Amino acid sequence: MTADPITTNESGAANRPYREVTDAHGRVYRVGETDRDILGHSRKIMIYLPWIAMMAISVFEYAYGSAEDTLSSAHGWTQSNTFWILSIWVFFQAGIAFPAGWMREKGILTARRAMFIGSVLCVIGFLALSHLSNVWLAIVGFGVIGGVGAGLVYATCINMVGKWFPERRGARTGFVNGGFAYGSLPFIFIFNYAFDTGNYHRVLDLIGCYILVVVFGCAFFFKDPPQNWWPADIDPLTYGGNDKSATTLAKNPPAVKQFTPKEAIRTGMLPLMWLSIVLTAGVSIFGISFQVDFAKDVGFGPLVAASSMGIMAVINGIGRAVVGWLSDLWGRKLTLVFVILILGLAQFGVIWAGHLRSEWLFLFFAFLSGFGGGAFYPMFAALTPDYFGENFNATNYGLVYSGKLVSGLFGGGLGSMVVAAWGYNGAYALAGGISMVAAAIALLLRQPGRGDRELTKAPQPQPAA
């Protein structure tokens, strides 16, 4: 099928003729248009801008634990209050992904508008954390409004990468996702060394303004590709293209069709992914929330406590990029199971390091915990379009990622109750066991509609629909 004659799109770039081809499973691919035809420039910008925006919002989750003592002193909150504020933030940050994805795919909300709205809500969240001492108002301001804002930015950035890089999404999704962790590193040290009850208003207000400026600026260039778009230089029927793309597609073949959310749920794979992310994200959030406090409880100094969280944030982010690259070589499922097992083993290692009072061993297992505690996110983000296609990815991934809203409750708030009842050793042991269950669930995942034998066959061309 050939499109209309060349026209000009909203960015001023030429709309080139395209054709639609159908593979043996009936999936349609729109080929012929390059990224420059659609955007007016390379699609690489849809890696770097989402990455920058993700680094900006990372302070919400990964630096919050380092600010808790000062926030408690300044506002008169208990430790439980501060943990529940974060838990509510996680709930809404994850919960907005599905409705935001649905609105984007219905044309109600563009990617650019989602980013604009998210940036404004983010600054409101930090202003609330700075100026509202009433814990319920802080929950509404930071937890609900800030959570929705950060969730809009997060979901939009992740889905943007998946749509623009359908043939090699693992490494790129991991790279962008990594910014959500190591972008918090400067703020972790600020909160540990230059944040007190005398300056907390100024620091939090400036952080909110920083997020607003960065995210708002990135949003101007956000644009989705057309539905079914496929890179012009890669044949979707034979996986012909450069060697790297061919290898990636052999290990992670495209979805056999574009699954709607209802169809994806009926396969049984989306519910399994949701359950696995509930358990894994809960363990990750628990580590983020309690690692600094556990280090201080064991008797390690503030430098070790801050460094352990800094290491966790950096390795958490770098690990996301590394496993994204590995998944292009090994396959997503194998890489996901590997990552979850590492996360579980790290929880038991933290207990061992605390028992020995070994600072270096503690930092090593903080390294492993950081690696496992973030690397599973890009795996789920890449597996979702691999299994269910790109056209409904914003909604389908929103459903999968919504598992994190449950995780936030037992990883932070309920986690604090377990610590109070069982101590840190009991809580970390429980977290390690939960990770092992999540790894077992991940082993059950398989691509819907494609048998093991079919994975070795190249699809045969069919007439265009």
Salt bridges, closest charged atoms under 4 A:
GLU10 OE1 - LYS223 NZ 3.87
GLU33 OE1 - ARG30 NE 2.64
ASP37 OD1 - ARG16 NE 3.32
GLU61 OE1 - LYS404 NZ 2.95
ASP69 OD2 - LYS296 NZ 3.15
GLU167 OE2 - ARG43 NH2 2.66
ASP205 OD2 - HIS131 NE2 3.08
ASP224 OD1 - ARG104 NH2 2.66
GLU263 OE2 - LYS257 NZ 3.16
ASP328 OD1 - ARG332 NH1 2.82
ASP386 OD1 - ARG169 NH1 2.47
ASP386 OD2 - ARG332 NE 2.63
GLU390 OE1 - ARG27 NH2 2.39
GLU390 OE2 - ARG169 NH2 2.46
